[in-house]
Amino acid sequence: MTDEHATAALNTRIERTLTGAFRAKHLAADAWQLTAGAAGSAEIYLSGVDRDAFAVLDRTTPSAVTVAWSSAGATVTLISTHATAQIRSRTATIHEPRPGLYQGLPLVVLDDAAKRFWRRVFLIARIPGGRRLLRWIAERSR
């Protein structure tokens, strides 16, 4: 029995275009990193890159990169002012830094009493026999 939605999801093509003056860096046998060089800009990690693509990655400085994912892998299009080149990759991962990510999350904020309590717990844990004392207190309170 086949799941029609799962099959359709595998056949859909997801595409993403990033702009910037990208430079390619060879990381390992078939792994490459494309970076725009600006602080906070996206980085693209490629693995399973064909050997034929090595020359293309070495000599181009694209102003935009389009990554299209499919069930067969990823197709990376390097777009520069002079030409456009396509390479195939087994996987393509885009890392985009999100500087304001943690400000939007509902993280726990400790009040002064809780901060004082945990500061004392960690102080006791550092002294010889302190961990044993904390374990004994924890077992007594159960």
N, CA, C and O atoms as CSV, one atom per row, in Angstrom:
chain,resi,resn,atom,element,x,y,z
A,1,MET,N,N,0.853,-1.170,0.000
A,1,MET,CA,C,0.000,0.000,0.000
A,1,MET,C,C,0.900,1.234,0.000
A,1,MET,O,O,1.777,1.355,0.855
A,2,THR,N,N,0.697,2.143,-0.938
A,2,THR,CA,C,1.531,3.344,-1.048
A,2,THR,C,C,0.759,4.565,-0.569
A,2,THR,O,O,-0.438,4.714,-0.811
A,3,ASP,N,N,1.481,5.416,0.108
A,3,ASP,CA,C,0.900,6.670,0.560
A,3,ASP,C,C,1.032,7.689,-0.574
A,3,ASP,O,O,2.142,8.069,-0.948
A,4,GLU,N,N,-0.100,8.127,-1.116
A,4,GLU,CA,C,-0.080,9.043,-2.263
A,4,GLU,C,C,0.564,10.375,-1.910
A,4,GLU,O,O,1.259,10.968,-2.735
A,5,HIS,N,N,0.335,10.853,-0.675
A,5,HIS,CA,C,0.900,12.141,-0.265
A,5,HIS,C,C,2.418,12.063,-0.138
A,5,HIS,O,O,3.122,13.005,-0.504
A,6,ALA,N,N,2.925,10.946,0.377
A,6,ALA,CA,C,4.377,10.777,0.503
A,6,ALA,C,C,5.020,10.693,-0.876
A,6,ALA,O,O,6.088,11.264,-1.095
A,7,THR,N,N,4.389,9.995,-1.796
A,7,THR,CA,C,4.915,9.893,-3.152
A,7,THR,C,C,4.902,11.251,-3.836
A,7,THR,O,O,5.861,11.609,-4.520
A,8,ALA,N,N,3.834,12.003,-3.660
A,8,ALA,CA,C,3.744,13.338,-4.260
A,8,ALA,C,C,4.779,14.270,-3.658
A,8,ALA,O,O,5.351,15.099,-4.365
A,9,ALA,N,N,5.028,14.145,-2.356
A,9,ALA,CA,C,6.027,14.992,-1.702
A,9,ALA,C,C,7.427,14.703,-2.228
A,9,ALA,O,O,8.239,15.620,-2.354
A,10,LEU,N,N,7.718,13.449,-2.535
A,10,LEU,CA,C,9.028,13.108,-3.076
A,10,LEU,C,C,9.211,13.658,-4.487
A,10,LEU,O,O,10.329,13.974,-4.894
A,11,ASN,N,N,8.128,13.770,-5.223
A,11,ASN,CA,C,8.219,14.226,-6.599
A,11,ASN,C,C,8.153,15.749,-6.730
A,11,ASN,O,O,8.445,16.283,-7.800
A,12,THR,N,N,7.778,16.448,-5.673
A,12,THR,CA,C,7.732,17.908,-5.760
A,12,THR,C,C,9.136,18.467,-5.726
A,12,THR,O,O,10.049,17.885,-5.140
A,13,ARG,N,N,9.280,19.584,-6.354
A,13,ARG,CA,C,10.591,20.218,-6.456
A,13,ARG,C,C,10.563,21.494,-5.634
A,13,ARG,O,O,9.735,22.374,-5.870
A,14,ILE,N,N,11.455,21.594,-4.682
A,14,ILE,CA,C,11.565,22.768,-3.832
A,14,ILE,C,C,12.776,23.555,-4.313
A,14,ILE,O,O,13.841,22.991,-4.563
A,15,GLU,N,N,12.596,24.863,-4.438
A,15,GLU,CA,C,13.656,25.688,-5.006
A,15,GLU,C,C,13.882,26.922,-4.151
A,15,GLU,O,O,12.945,27.480,-3.580
A,16,ARG,N,N,15.136,27.339,-4.072
A,16,ARG,CA,C,15.505,28.520,-3.282
A,16,ARG,C,C,16.615,29.268,-3.998
A,16,ARG,O,O,17.574,28.651,-4.463
A,17,THR,N,N,16.502,30.590,-4.096
A,17,THR,CA,C,17.511,31.420,-4.743
A,17,THR,C,C,18.102,32.379,-3.721
A,17,THR,O,O,17.378,33.061,-2.996
A,18,LEU,N,N,19.426,32.418,-3.676
A,18,LEU,CA,C,20.154,33.322,-2.767
A,18,LEU,C,C,21.033,34.233,-3.607
A,18,LEU,O,O,21.612,33.802,-4.604
A,19,THR,N,N,21.133,35.493,-3.203
A,19,THR,CA,C,21.964,36.439,-3.948
A,19,THR,C,C,23.155,36.870,-3.105
A,19,THR,O,O,23.122,36.818,-1.875
A,20,GLY,N,N,24.192,37.289,-3.784
A,20,GLY,CA,C,25.426,37.722,-3.130
A,20,GLY,C,C,26.614,37.221,-3.925
A,20,GLY,O,O,26.476,36.333,-4.765
A,21,ALA,N,N,27.764,37.781,-3.666
A,21,ALA,CA,C,28.988,37.365,-4.357
A,21,ALA,C,C,29.522,36.108,-3.676
A,21,ALA,O,O,30.282,36.195,-2.711
A,22,PHE,N,N,29.130,34.957,-4.173
A,22,PHE,CA,C,29.494,33.683,-3.553
A,22,PHE,C,C,30.885,33.225,-3.982
A,22,PHE,O,O,31.303,33.418,-5.123
A,23,ARG,N,N,31.584,32.614,-3.034
A,23,ARG,CA,C,32.874,31.978,-3.300
A,23,ARG,C,C,32.765,30.518,-2.895
A,23,ARG,O,O,32.120,30.186,-1.900
A,24,ALA,N,N,33.396,29.653,-3.666
A,24,ALA,CA,C,33.368,28.214,-3.399
A,24,ALA,C,C,34.644,27.802,-2.681
A,24,ALA,O,O,35.741,28.241,-3.024
A,25,LYS,N,N,34.474,26.946,-1.673
A,25,LYS,CA,C,35.612,26.422,-0.918
A,25,LYS,C,C,35.496,24.902,-0.884
A,25,LYS,O,O,34.463,24.360,-0.491
A,26,HIS,N,N,36.555,24.222,-1.297
A,26,HIS,CA,C,36.578,22.760,-1.312
A,26,HIS,C,C,36.838,22.272,0.108
A,26,HIS,O,O,37.867,22.609,0.693
A,27,LEU,N,N,35.927,21.487,0.670
A,27,LEU,CA,C,36.048,21.020,2.056
A,27,LEU,C,C,36.622,19.615,2.157
A,27,LEU,O,O,37.475,19.352,3.005
A,28,ALA,N,N,36.167,18.724,1.313
A,28,ALA,CA,C,36.604,17.319,1.364
A,28,ALA,C,C,36.485,16.733,-0.032
A,28,ALA,O,O,36.328,17.469,-1.006
A,29,ALA,N,N,36.559,15.425,-0.135
A,29,ALA,CA,C,36.574,14.732,-1.426
A,29,ALA,C,C,35.476,15.219,-2.369
A,29,ALA,O,O,35.757,15.606,-3.503
A,30,ASP,N,N,34.228,15.201,-1.904
A,30,ASP,CA,C,33.124,15.637,-2.757
A,30,ASP,C,C,32.238,16.659,-2.064
A,30,ASP,O,O,31.055,16.777,-2.384
A,31,ALA,N,N,32.804,17.399,-1.113
A,31,ALA,CA,C,32.046,18.381,-0.341
A,31,ALA,C,C,32.569,19.792,-0.601
A,31,ALA,O,O,33.776,20.026,-0.651
A,32,TRP,N,N,31.633,20.723,-0.765
A,32,TRP,CA,C,31.964,22.118,-1.043
A,32,TRP,C,C,31.128,23.023,-0.161
A,32,TRP,O,O,30.054,22.639,0.301
A,33,GLN,N,N,31.628,24.232,0.068
A,33,GLN,CA,C,30.913,25.253,0.811
A,33,GLN,C,C,30.877,26.512,-0.054
A,33,GLN,O,O,31.907,26.960,-0.556
A,34,LEU,N,N,29.684,27.073,-0.221
A,34,LEU,CA,C,29.526,28.330,-0.944
A,34,LEU,C,C,29.169,29.403,0.067
A,34,LEU,O,O,28.156,29.293,0.759
A,35,THR,N,N,30.001,30.452,0.161
A,35,THR,CA,C,29.753,31.528,1.119
A,35,THR,C,C,29.737,32.861,0.394
A,35,THR,O,O,30.429,33.055,-0.605
A,36,ALA,N,N,28.931,33.778,0.920
A,36,ALA,CA,C,28.854,35.113,0.335
A,36,ALA,C,C,29.891,36.040,0.960
A,36,ALA,O,O,30.154,37.113,0.417
A,37,GLY,N,N,30.481,35.659,2.072
A,37,GLY,CA,C,31.542,36.441,2.677
A,37,GLY,C,C,31.065,37.525,3.623
A,37,GLY,O,O,31.817,37.913,4.517
A,38,ALA,N,N,29.872,38.024,3.471
A,38,ALA,CA,C,29.357,39.063,4.365
A,38,ALA,C,C,28.915,38.438,5.687
A,38,ALA,O,O,28.408,37.317,5.721
A,39,ALA,N,N,29.116,39.176,6.760
A,39,ALA,CA,C,28.716,38.670,8.078
A,39,ALA,C,C,27.205,38.476,8.130
A,39,ALA,O,O,26.444,39.355,7.727
A,40,GLY,N,N,26.780,37.325,8.624
A,40,GLY,CA,C,25.364,37.030,8.755
A,40,GLY,C,C,24.701,36.557,7.477
A,40,GLY,O,O,23.478,36.425,7.428
A,41,SER,N,N,25.490,36.298,6.438
A,41,SER,CA,C,24.898,35.837,5.184
A,41,SER,C,C,24.787,34.308,5.179
A,41,SER,O,O,25.409,33.619,5.987
A,42,ALA,N,N,23.996,33.813,4.265
A,42,ALA,CA,C,23.742,32.373,4.168
A,42,ALA,C,C,24.961,31.635,3.631
A,42,ALA,O,O,25.759,32.190,2.875
A,43,GLU,N,N,25.089,30.379,4.035
A,43,GLU,CA,C,26.128,29.486,3.536
A,43,GLU,C,C,25.445,28.255,2.957
A,43,GLU,O,O,24.445,27.780,3.494
A,44,ILE,N,N,25.987,27.745,1.871
A,44,ILE,CA,C,25.429,26.557,1.219
A,44,ILE,C,C,26.474,25.445,1.298
A,44,ILE,O,O,27.616,25.627,0.877
A,45,TYR,N,N,26.076,24.300,1.838
A,45,TYR,CA,C,26.968,23.143,1.948
A,45,TYR,C,C,26.499,22.090,0.957
A,45,TYR,O,O,25.334,21.691,0.968
A,46,LEU,N,N,27.405,21.644,0.105
A,46,LEU,CA,C,27.098,20.638,-0.903
A,46,LEU,C,C,27.906,19.380,-0.620
A,46,LEU,O,O,29.096,19.460,-0.318
A,47,SER,N,N,27.276,18.235,-0.715
A,47,SER,CA,C,28.006,16.974,-0.595
A,47,SER,C,C,27.544,16.056,-1.719
A,47,SER,O,O,26.403,16.128,-2.175
A,48,GLY,N,N,28.457,15.193,-2.153
A,48,GLY,CA,C,28.160,14.317,-3.266
A,48,GLY,C,C,28.203,15.056,-4.591
A,48,GLY,O,O,27.435,14.757,-5.506
A,49,VAL,N,N,29.108,16.025,-4.686
A,49,VAL,CA,C,29.250,16.812,-5.915
A,49,VAL,C,C,30.027,15.987,-6.940
A,49,VAL,O,O,31.027,15.348,-6.611
A,50,ASP,N,N,29.554,16.011,-8.185
A,50,ASP,CA,C,30.242,15.295,-9.265
A,50,ASP,C,C,31.625,15.882,-9.503
A,50,ASP,O,O,31.835,17.082,-9.324
A,51,ARG,N,N,32.568,15.037,-9.906
A,51,ARG,CA,C,33.934,15.485,-10.198
A,51,ARG,C,C,33.963,16.521,-11.328
A,51,ARG,O,O,34.815,17.411,-11.335
A,52,ASP,N,N,33.037,16.405,-12.278
A,52,ASP,CA,C,32.979,17.350,-13.395
A,52,ASP,C,C,32.687,18.772,-12.911
A,52,ASP,O,O,33.067,19.743,-13.565
A,53,ALA,N,N,32.020,18.890,-11.778
A,53,ALA,CA,C,31.633,20.205,-11.262
A,53,ALA,C,C,32.776,20.930,-10.561
A,53,ALA,O,O,32.682,22.133,-10.320
A,54,PHE,N,N,33.859,20.218,-10.227
A,54,PHE,CA,C,34.970,20.839,-9.505
A,54,PHE,C,C,35.539,22.029,-10.268
A,54,PHE,O,O,35.804,23.075,-9.675
A,55,ALA,N,N,35.727,21.884,-11.559
A,55,ALA,CA,C,36.286,22.975,-12.378
A,55,ALA,C,C,35.336,24.165,-12.408
A,55,ALA,O,O,35.773,25.315,-12.363
A,56,VAL,N,N,34.043,23.891,-12.484
A,56,VAL,CA,C,33.043,24.964,-12.508
A,56,VAL,C,C,33.062,25.732,-11.185
A,56,VAL,O,O,33.037,26.963,-11.174
A,57,LEU,N,N,33.107,24.996,-10.073
A,57,LEU,CA,C,33.109,25.640,-8.762
A,57,LEU,C,C,34.389,26.440,-8.521
A,57,LEU,O,O,34.350,27.491,-7.883
A,58,ASP,N,N,35.506,25.955,-9.020
A,58,ASP,CA,C,36.786,26.634,-8.817
A,58,ASP,C,C,36.887,27.961,-9.562
A,58,ASP,O,O,37.486,28.909,-9.055
A,59,ARG,N,N,36.312,28.037,-10.750
A,59,ARG,CA,C,36.557,29.211,-11.584
A,59,ARG,C,C,35.431,30.236,-11.596
A,59,ARG,O,O,35.621,31.327,-12.133
A,60,THR,N,N,34.265,29.932,-11.028
A,60,THR,CA,C,33.163,30.895,-11.075
A,60,THR,C,C,33.001,31.634,-9.761
A,60,THR,O,O,33.281,31.104,-8.686
A,61,THR,N,N,32.543,32.867,-9.874
A,61,THR,CA,C,32.155,33.674,-8.716
A,61,THR,C,C,30.733,34.151,-8.980
A,61,THR,O,O,30.530,35.251,-9.494
A,62,PRO,N,N,29.749,33.326,-8.630
A,62,PRO,CA,C,28.369,33.673,-8.970
A,62,PRO,C,C,27.826,34.823,-8.129
A,62,PRO,O,O,28.228,35.017,-6.982
A,63,SER,N,N,26.911,35.578,-8.719
A,63,SER,CA,C,26.236,36.651,-7.996
A,63,SER,C,C,24.911,36.166,-7.415
A,63,SER,O,O,24.287,36.860,-6.612
A,64,ALA,N,N,24.489,34.981,-7.823
A,64,ALA,CA,C,23.291,34.349,-7.279
A,64,ALA,C,C,23.423,32.838,-7.429
A,64,ALA,O,O,24.062,32.341,-8.356
A,65,VAL,N,N,22.803,32.123,-6.495
A,65,VAL,CA,C,22.817,30.661,-6.522
A,65,VAL,C,C,21.387,30.177,-6.306
A,65,VAL,O,O,20.708,30.602,-5.371
A,66,THR,N,N,20.944,29.286,-7.180
A,66,THR,CA,C,19.627,28.677,-7.034
A,66,THR,C,C,19.833,27.200,-6.723
A,66,THR,O,O,20.558,26.500,-7.430
A,67,VAL,N,N,19.186,26.735,-5.653
A,67,VAL,CA,C,19.247,25.326,-5.272
A,67,VAL,C,C,17.852,24.757,-5.455
A,67,VAL,O,O,16.882,25.265,-4.894
A,68,ALA,N,N,17.762,23.701,-6.243
A,68,ALA,CA,C,16.489,23.011,-6.479
A,68,ALA,C,C,16.624,21.577,-5.977
A,68,ALA,O,O,17.431,20.800,-6.489
A,69,TRP,N,N,15.820,21.236,-4.965
A,69,TRP,CA,C,15.871,19.889,-4.391
A,69,TRP,C,C,14.802,19.032,-5.037
A,69,TRP,O,O,13.714,19.507,-5.363
A,70,SER,N,N,15.127,17.771,-5.215
A,70,SER,CA,C,14.159,16.787,-5.707
A,70,SER,C,C,14.526,15.442,-5.091
A,70,SER,O,O,15.494,15.345,-4.336
A,71,SER,N,N,13.766,14.420,-5.406
A,71,SER,CA,C,14.055,13.098,-4.851
A,71,SER,C,C,15.375,12.546,-5.378
A,71,SER,O,O,15.977,11.675,-4.750
A,72,ALA,N,N,15.828,13.043,-6.523
A,72,ALA,CA,C,17.087,12.576,-7.120
A,72,ALA,C,C,18.311,13.300,-6.569
A,72,ALA,O,O,19.436,12.931,-6.907
A,73,GLY,N,N,18.130,14.309,-5.739
A,73,GLY,CA,C,19.249,15.077,-5.193
A,73,GLY,C,C,18.990,16.556,-5.355
A,73,GLY,O,O,17.845,17.004,-5.310
A,74,ALA,N,N,20.056,17.315,-5.543
A,74,ALA,CA,C,19.926,18.759,-5.678
A,74,ALA,C,C,20.609,19.223,-6.959
A,74,ALA,O,O,21.669,18.728,-7.340
A,75,THR,N,N,19.976,20.175,-7.602
A,75,THR,CA,C,20.567,20.826,-8.762
A,75,THR,C,C,20.894,22.252,-8.343
A,75,THR,O,O,20.016,23.004,-7.922
A,76,VAL,N,N,22.165,22.615,-8.464
A,76,VAL,CA,C,22.633,23.940,-8.046
A,76,VAL,C,C,22.964,24.729,-9.305
A,76,VAL,O,O,23.783,24.304,-10.120
A,77,THR,N,N,22.320,25.880,-9.455
A,77,THR,CA,C,22.563,26.745,-10.598
A,77,THR,C,C,23.360,27.949,-10.135
A,77,THR,O,O,22.911,28.706,-9.274
A,78,LEU,N,N,24.542,28.127,-10.706
A,78,LEU,CA,C,25.415,29.249,-10.385
A,78,LEU,C,C,25.201,30.328,-11.445
A,78,LEU,O,O,25.471,30.108,-12.626
A,79,ILE,N,N,24.719,31.484,-11.022
A,79,ILE,CA,C,24.374,32.555,-11.953
A,79,ILE,C,C,25.377,33.692,-11.785
A,79,ILE,O,O,25.488,34.280,-10.709
A,80,SER,N,N,26.104,33.996,-12.857
A,80,SER,CA,C,27.037,35.130,-12.836
A,80,SER,C,C,26.695,36.058,-13.993
A,80,SER,O,O,25.814,35.757,-14.798
A,81,THR,N,N,27.388,37.180,-14.076
A,81,THR,CA,C,27.098,38.147,-15.139
A,81,THR,C,C,27.463,37.607,-16.512
A,81,THR,O,O,26.871,38.009,-17.514
A,82,HIS,N,N,28.436,36.697,-16.568
A,82,HIS,CA,C,28.912,36.179,-17.854
A,82,HIS,C,C,28.198,34.916,-18.296
A,82,HIS,O,O,27.933,34.743,-19.486
A,83,ALA,N,N,27.882,34.030,-17.364
A,83,ALA,CA,C,27.313,32.738,-17.744
A,83,ALA,C,C,26.536,32.124,-16.591
A,83,ALA,O,O,26.562,32.605,-15.459
A,84,THR,N,N,25.845,31.046,-16.923
A,84,THR,CA,C,25.110,30.270,-15.936
A,84,THR,C,C,25.577,28.824,-16.048
A,84,THR,O,O,25.693,28.276,-17.144
A,85,ALA,N,N,25.843,28.215,-14.888
A,85,ALA,CA,C,26.299,26.823,-14.878
A,85,ALA,C,C,25.468,26.026,-13.885
A,85,ALA,O,O,25.087,26.533,-12.830
A,86,GLN,N,N,25.192,24.782,-14.231
A,86,GLN,CA,C,24.446,23.887,-13.346
A,86,GLN,C,C,25.326,22.726,-12.931
A,86,GLN,O,O,26.070,22.165,-13.735
A,87,ILE,N,N,25.223,22.377,-11.648
A,87,ILE,CA,C,25.933,21.204,-11.136
A,87,ILE,C,C,24.950,20.351,-10.355
A,87,ILE,O,O,23.928,20.847,-9.880
A,88,ARG,N,N,25.256,19.076,-10.224
A,88,ARG,CA,C,24.425,18.147,-9.456
A,88,ARG,C,C,25.121,17.828,-8.145
A,88,ARG,O,O,26.348,17.754,-8.074
A,89,SER,N,N,24.321,17.642,-7.119
A,89,SER,CA,C,24.835,17.324,-5.797
A,89,SER,C,C,23.880,16.329,-5.142
A,89,SER,O,O,22.669,16.377,-5.359
A,90,ARG,N,N,24.445,15.426,-4.338
A,90,ARG,CA,C,23.598,14.460,-3.624
A,90,ARG,C,C,22.740,15.185,-2.598
A,90,ARG,O,O,21.543,14.922,-2.487
A,91,THR,N,N,23.362,16.111,-1.837
A,91,THR,CA,C,22.616,16.902,-0.857
A,91,THR,C,C,23.080,18.352,-0.927
A,91,THR,O,O,24.213,18.643,-1.310
A,92,ALA,N,N,22.191,19.242,-0.555
A,92,ALA,CA,C,22.505,20.669,-0.455
A,92,ALA,C,C,21.801,21.199,0.781
A,92,ALA,O,O,20.585,21.071,0.922
A,93,THR,N,N,22.581,21.796,1.676
A,93,THR,CA,C,22.043,22.335,2.923
A,93,THR,C,C,22.343,23.822,2.974
A,93,THR,O,O,23.480,24.239,2.753
A,94,ILE,N,N,21.329,24.619,3.262
A,94,ILE,CA,C,21.515,26.064,3.387
A,94,ILE,C,C,21.451,26.417,4.863
A,94,ILE,O,O,20.484,26.098,5.555
A,95,HIS,N,N,22.504,27.085,5.332
A,95,HIS,CA,C,22.538,27.555,6.719
A,95,HIS,C,C,22.360,29.069,6.702
A,95,HIS,O,O,23.173,29.801,6.138
A,96,GLU,N,N,21.278,29.520,7.332
A,96,GLU,CA,C,21.014,30.953,7.412
A,96,GLU,C,C,21.029,31.374,8.878
A,96,GLU,O,O,20.176,30.930,9.646
A,97,PRO,N,N,21.969,32.215,9.284
A,97,PRO,CA,C,21.991,32.688,10.673
A,97,PRO,C,C,20.740,33.514,10.978
A,97,PRO,O,O,20.314,34.336,10.167
A,98,ARG,N,N,20.178,33.293,12.117
A,98,ARG,CA,C,19.000,34.047,12.578
A,98,ARG,C,C,19.366,34.756,13.874
A,98,ARG,O,O,19.214,34.167,14.944
A,99,PRO,N,N,19.843,36.001,13.822
A,99,PRO,CA,C,20.320,36.678,15.022
A,99,PRO,C,C,19.241,36.912,16.075
A,99,PRO,O,O,19.556,36.917,17.265
A,100,GLY,N,N,17.997,37.103,15.689
A,100,GLY,CA,C,16.946,37.375,16.662
A,100,GLY,C,C,16.131,36.154,17.024
A,100,GLY,O,O,15.020,36.291,17.537
A,101,LEU,N,N,16.646,34.965,16.773
A,101,LEU,CA,C,15.885,33.742,16.987
A,101,LEU,C,C,15.476,33.552,18.448
A,101,LEU,O,O,14.309,33.282,18.733
A,102,TYR,N,N,16.417,33.688,19.364
A,102,TYR,CA,C,16.132,33.383,20.764
A,102,TYR,C,C,15.297,34.461,21.446
A,102,TYR,O,O,14.670,34.186,22.469
A,103,GLN,N,N,15.271,35.680,20.910
A,103,GLN,CA,C,14.458,36.734,21.514
A,103,GLN,C,C,12.963,36.429,21.355
A,103,GLN,O,O,12.155,36.873,22.171
A,104,GLY,N,N,12.596,35.690,20.328
A,104,GLY,CA,C,11.197,35.379,20.094
A,104,GLY,C,C,10.702,34.140,20.816
A,104,GLY,O,O,9.499,33.878,20.823
A,105,LEU,N,N,11.594,33.369,21.423
A,105,LEU,CA,C,11.190,32.138,22.097
A,105,LEU,C,C,10.792,32.406,23.543
A,105,LEU,O,O,11.382,33.268,24.195
A,106,PRO,N,N,9.805,31.686,24.051
A,106,PRO,CA,C,9.394,31.869,25.448
A,106,PRO,C,C,10.333,31.113,26.397
A,106,PRO,O,O,9.974,30.059,26.923
A,107,LEU,N,N,11.520,31.652,26.609
A,107,LEU,CA,C,12.499,31.001,27.466
A,107,LEU,C,C,12.246,31.358,28.934
A,107,LEU,O,O,11.701,32.417,29.244
A,108,VAL,N,N,12.647,30.468,29.816
A,108,VAL,CA,C,12.463,30.675,31.250
A,108,VAL,C,C,13.444,31.733,31.741
A,108,VAL,O,O,14.626,31.712,31.398
A,109,VAL,N,N,12.936,32.653,32.545
A,109,VAL,CA,C,13.785,33.676,33.162
A,109,VAL,C,C,13.717,33.453,34.667
A,109,VAL,O,O,12.635,33.405,35.251
A,110,LEU,N,N,14.876,33.319,35.280
A,110,LEU,CA,C,14.928,33.058,36.711
A,110,LEU,C,C,14.869,34.366,37.504
A,110,LEU,O,O,15.499,35.360,37.142
A,111,ASP,N,N,14.089,34.337,38.603
A,111,ASP,CA,C,14.065,35.511,39.486
A,111,ASP,C,C,15.281,35.478,40.407
A,111,ASP,O,O,16.067,34.533,40.354
A,112,ASP,N,N,15.444,36.483,41.240
A,112,ASP,CA,C,16.628,36.584,42.096
A,112,ASP,C,C,16.753,35.420,43.067
A,112,ASP,O,O,17.857,34.928,43.299
A,113,ALA,N,N,15.640,34.972,43.637
A,113,ALA,CA,C,15.681,33.862,44.597
A,113,ALA,C,C,16.128,32.566,43.907
A,113,ALA,O,O,16.915,31.805,44.469
A,114,ALA,N,N,15.631,32.318,42.702
A,114,ALA,CA,C,16.021,31.117,41.974
A,114,ALA,C,C,17.492,31.174,41.570
A,114,ALA,O,O,18.195,30.166,41.637
A,115,LYS,N,N,17.958,32.348,41.150
A,115,LYS,CA,C,19.375,32.507,40.802
A,115,LYS,C,C,20.256,32.235,42.016
A,115,LYS,O,O,21.280,31.559,41.908
A,116,ARG,N,N,19.857,32.760,43.169
A,116,ARG,CA,C,20.626,32.549,44.400
A,116,ARG,C,C,20.651,31.064,44.767
A,116,ARG,O,O,21.696,30.539,45.150
A,117,PHE,N,N,19.493,30.378,44.650
A,117,PHE,CA,C,19.409,28.957,44.955
A,117,PHE,C,C,20.366,28.169,44.074
A,117,PHE,O,O,21.156,27.380,44.592
A,118,TRP,N,N,20.319,28.359,42.760
A,118,TRP,CA,C,21.162,27.589,41.855
A,118,TRP,C,C,22.637,27.938,42.007
A,118,TRP,O,O,23.498,27.077,41.827
A,119,ARG,N,N,22.933,29.175,42.333
A,119,ARG,CA,C,24.329,29.556,42.593
A,119,ARG,C,C,24.865,28.777,43.800
A,119,ARG,O,O,26.007,28.319,43.783
A,120,ARG,N,N,24.047,28.626,44.842
A,120,ARG,CA,C,24.455,27.866,46.026
A,120,ARG,C,C,24.603,26.381,45.716
A,120,ARG,O,O,25.540,25.733,46.182
A,121,VAL,N,N,23.670,25.843,44.923
A,121,VAL,CA,C,23.751,24.426,44.564
A,121,VAL,C,C,25.052,24.148,43.829
A,121,VAL,O,O,25.740,23.177,44.146
A,122,PHE,N,N,25.406,24.981,42.853
A,122,PHE,CA,C,26.640,24.756,42.093
A,122,PHE,C,C,27.877,25.012,42.945
A,122,PHE,O,O,28.917,24.394,42.717
A,123,LEU,N,N,27.786,25.896,43.907
A,123,LEU,CA,C,28.906,26.120,44.826
A,123,LEU,C,C,29.126,24.881,45.694
A,123,LEU,O,O,30.262,24.443,45.875
A,124,ILE,N,N,28.051,24.321,46.225
A,124,ILE,CA,C,28.151,23.111,47.047
A,124,ILE,C,C,28.677,21.942,46.215
A,124,ILE,O,O,29.469,21.141,46.711
A,125,ALA,N,N,28.253,21.836,44.970
A,125,ALA,CA,C,28.675,20.732,44.108
A,125,ALA,C,C,30.176,20.768,43.846
A,125,ALA,O,O,30.778,19.730,43.571
A,126,ARG,N,N,30.792,21.952,43.928
A,126,ARG,CA,C,32.229,22.064,43.644
A,126,ARG,C,C,33.114,21.682,44.833
A,126,ARG,O,O,34.276,21.324,44.642
A,127,ILE,N,N,32.587,21.751,46.040
A,127,ILE,CA,C,33.429,21.428,47.197
A,127,ILE,C,C,33.508,19.908,47.379
A,127,ILE,O,O,32.582,19.201,46.982
A,128,PRO,N,N,34.590,19.391,47.969
A,128,PRO,CA,C,34.715,17.942,48.183
A,128,PRO,C,C,33.563,17.401,49.026
A,128,PRO,O,O,33.279,17.916,50.107
A,129,GLY,N,N,32.914,16.377,48.529
A,129,GLY,CA,C,31.781,15.763,49.228
A,129,GLY,C,C,30.466,16.478,48.981
A,129,GLY,O,O,29.428,16.030,49.467
A,130,GLY,N,N,30.479,17.569,48.245
A,130,GLY,CA,C,29.268,18.345,48.006
A,130,GLY,C,C,28.246,17.615,47.164
A,130,GLY,O,O,27.043,17.721,47.406
A,131,ARG,N,N,28.717,16.877,46.180
A,131,ARG,CA,C,27.787,16.120,45.332
A,131,ARG,C,C,27.088,15.023,46.129
A,131,ARG,O,O,25.901,14.752,45.943
A,132,ARG,N,N,27.847,14.408,47.013
A,132,ARG,CA,C,27.246,13.368,47.864
A,132,ARG,C,C,26.187,13.993,48.771
A,132,ARG,O,O,25.129,13.403,48.991
A,133,LEU,N,N,26.471,15.188,49.298
A,133,LEU,CA,C,25.514,15.885,50.156
A,133,LEU,C,C,24.245,16.248,49.369
A,133,LEU,O,O,23.135,16.072,49.872
A,134,LEU,N,N,24.404,16.745,48.159
A,134,LEU,CA,C,23.245,17.091,47.336
A,134,LEU,C,C,22.429,15.852,46.983
A,134,LEU,O,O,21.199,15.904,46.984
A,135,ARG,N,N,23.099,14.736,46.681
A,135,ARG,CA,C,22.404,13.495,46.381
A,135,ARG,C,C,21.602,13.040,47.603
A,135,ARG,O,O,20.459,12.603,47.468
A,136,TRP,N,N,22.202,13.144,48.798
A,136,TRP,CA,C,21.519,12.739,50.035
A,136,TRP,C,C,20.288,13.604,50.277
A,136,TRP,O,O,19.237,13.090,50.660
A,137,ILE,N,N,20.404,14.906,50.059
A,137,ILE,CA,C,19.264,15.808,50.241
A,137,ILE,C,C,18.158,15.484,49.246
A,137,ILE,O,O,16.980,15.477,49.604
A,138,ALA,N,N,18.533,15.214,47.996
A,138,ALA,CA,C,17.551,14.904,46.972
A,138,ALA,C,C,16.836,13.596,47.286
A,138,ALA,O,O,15.625,13.501,47.091
A,139,GLU,N,N,17.558,12.580,47.770
A,139,GLU,CA,C,16.920,11.308,48.099
A,139,GLU,C,C,16.010,11.442,49.305
A,139,GLU,O,O,14.982,10.767,49.366
A,140,ARG,N,N,16.353,12.295,50.272
A,140,ARG,CA,C,15.514,12.504,51.464
A,140,ARG,C,C,14.208,13.163,51.104
A,140,ARG,O,O,13.183,12.884,51.726
A,141,SER,N,N,14.221,14.031,50.112
A,141,SER,CA,C,13.015,14.797,49.777
A,141,SER,C,C,12.052,14.019,48.887
A,141,SER,O,O,10.954,14.507,48.622
A,142,ARG,N,N,12.416,12.835,48.418
A,142,ARG,CA,C,11.513,12.037,47.553
A,142,ARG,C,C,10.456,11.357,48.322
A,142,ARG,O,O,9.626,10.655,47.743
